[in-house]
C-alpha cells in the first residue's frame, strides 16, 4: 500500500465558514438531546462565539498556561472557551471518539495538521472563522495574536484525548483526560 499525499483542500480549517454565514444557528437553548455532527457543532460554536455575554467573564490570558473554561456539558455536548497568547500551544492531539468544531471569536490562531514525511500543514484561522471535524482529526493549535479567544464544541462530550509526540521519526500516542491541559509532549 502506497501512502497518498494529503488532499490539502480537505484540511478542515481550510474549509472554514464565516460566523455571519451561519444563519439560524443551533444554540444551547435548542440542543436536540443527541450527539451532534461536525456541521451542527460548527453552528453551535459559532452561535456561542457571536454572543460574548455568554463567555466574556471567563476571558483571561497567561503565557505560562492556557486559560480555558467549560461553558456547557451534558450527555451529548461539551463546550469550552479557550483564551490564547502567541506562546500557547496545545501540542499534537486528537479528541478520541468526539467530533468537534472551533469558532474564533477574537484574534487569530494557527491550526497545524500532522503530515508524515513533510512539514505540517499550517492554516491561519481568524476572528469570524468556524470549522468542524470528525474524530479522526489530529491537529495542533497555537496562538498567533495576543488576546485571541475561541469557542470549541465537542460531541459526544470529551472524556479522553490522545496527545502525540514525534521523536526520531516515531509517532507516539498518550491517552489523557479531557480535564488535563494540553501542552506539547515532544
N, C-alpha and C positions, 0 to 999 in steps of 0.2 A: 504494500500500500504506500503510495507516494503522498506526502503532505502537500496540500494545496495552499496557495497563498491566501491570506486573509482578504476577504472582499471588503475593502475599506468603506464602501457605502453602507454596509451592514453594521458598522460600528454604531451602537445606539446613540451616543452623544452627537454623532454627525447627522442624525435624523431628528434632532430636537425640534419641537414646536415652540411657538411663542405663546406666552401666557394669554395674551389678548386674543389668540386664535381659538382658544378653547371656550366656547360659549356653553351656558347651562351646565357647568362643571358639577361633578359629584362633590358633595360636601360631607362633613362629619354628621350633619343633621339628617342626611338621607342615604346612609350606608345600607346596602341591600341585605346584610346579615349572612353573607357568604364570602368566600375568598374572591379577591379581585384580580383581574388580568392586568398586564402592563399598561394598556391604554387607560383603563379605569383608574389605576394608581397614578398615572400622569395627570388625569383630570383632578383627582383628589389633592395631590401635591400642589398643583397649580392653583386650585381654589384656596388652599390654606396660605400659600405664599403671597397671594394677592390680597390677603386680609391681615395686615401687620398687627392689628389689635389682638389677634389670637396668639401672637408669639413675641411681640416687642419686649415685654417684661422679662423674657428669658435671655435676651441678647447680651453677650459678654465676650471678651476676646482675651486670649492668652497665647504667648509664643511657647510656653512650657508644655502645655497640654491642649488638646482640642476641647472646646466647650460645646456640650450637647445636652439637650433636654428632651424627655419624652413628652409629646403633646397629646397623644392618644394611644391607647392599647385596648383591644378587645379580642375576642376569639378569632377574628378574621383579619384584622388590620392593625398595623403598628405605624405610628407617625412620629418622626423625630425632627427637631430643629438642630442644625449644626452651624456654628459660627467659625469663621476661618481667618487666619492671617497667612501671609506668604510662607511662613515656617511650617504650618500644619500639613501633615501628610498621613494618610491612612495606611500606607503600605499596600501591597497587593492583597486582595481579599475577594471572597465570594460571599453569597448570602445563603448558602446551603440550599434549602428547598424553597426559599422565598423568591418571588418576583419582586421588582422594586421600581421606583421612579425617583428622580431628582429634579426639583424645581429650584432655580436660582432666583432668590428674592432680591438680593443685593450683591453687587460686586462681580467677581469672575473667578472661576476655578479652572483647573486643567484636569480632564479625565485622561488617564493613561490606560490603554488596552494592551494587555500582555501579548507579545508576539515572540515566538521562539525563532532564534537564529537571526533576527533583525532587531533593530531598536523598537521599543514600544511605540504604539500609535498614540499621538497626543492630540487632543481636541480641546480647544478653549470653549468653555460654556459660560455665557454671560447672563447678567440680570435679565429676566424675562424669558429665559430658555427653560424648557422642561423636556425630559426624555424618560422612557421606560425601558425595562429589560427583564429578561427571564432569569430563572435560577441558574442557568448555565454561564452567566456573565461573570467574568473575572476582570477586576479593574483596580485602579489606584487613583485616589483623588488628592490633589494638592491645591492649597490656596494660591491664588495669583494676586488678587487685590486685598489689601488690608481692609477689614470691615465687611467681608463677604458673609452672606447668610444664605443657607439652603434649607429646604424642606424635603425630607425623604419619607416615602411611604412604602411599606412592605406588606405582602400578603402571600401565604399566611404570615402571621407575625414572626419576627426574628426570634429564634431560640438559640441556634448555633450559627457560627460563621466560620469560614476557612480563611486562615492567613497563610500567605505564601512567601517563601524565600527562594532566591536563585543563587546558589553558590557553586562555583566551578562548573557551571553548565547543568547543574542538577536542580530540578524544581522539587520543593518540599512543601507539603500542606500540614498545618496545625489547626485543629478544631478549637475554637474559643467561644465563650459565652457572648450573647448579644449585648450584655451589660459591660463587657470589657472595652476599654478604649483601644481603638485600632491605631497601631503605630507600625512603622516598618520593622520587620524582624530580621532583615538581612544586613 
